[in-house]
Amino acid sequence: QGASFSATVSATSDSTVSYSVTSGSLPTGLSLNSSTGAITGTESGSDTAETVYNFTITATDAESQTADRAFSITVTTGINNGGQFN
């Protein structure tokens, strides 16, 4: 909690790919760059216990072909802040 975070998801196509969170949500303070697939930010929620955020990211190419994948980020609290991306 309160730590900066950075991870990137990627999909390939012969055309431009865009990314969006289509279900669930990212932790407060994190955002998904729709052009690059980068998830970045500083977690700024007020969780008082370990919290798992489940979400699905959909990649869509210029031909409207889509691919979905489920992810989770675990936000922990305490002296040694940390996170886990699955």
ABEGO torsion letter per residue (X at the ends): XGBBBBBBBBBBBABBBBBBBABEBBBBGBBBBAAAGBBBEBBABABABBBBBBBBBBBBBAAGBBBBBBBBBBBBBEABBBBBBX
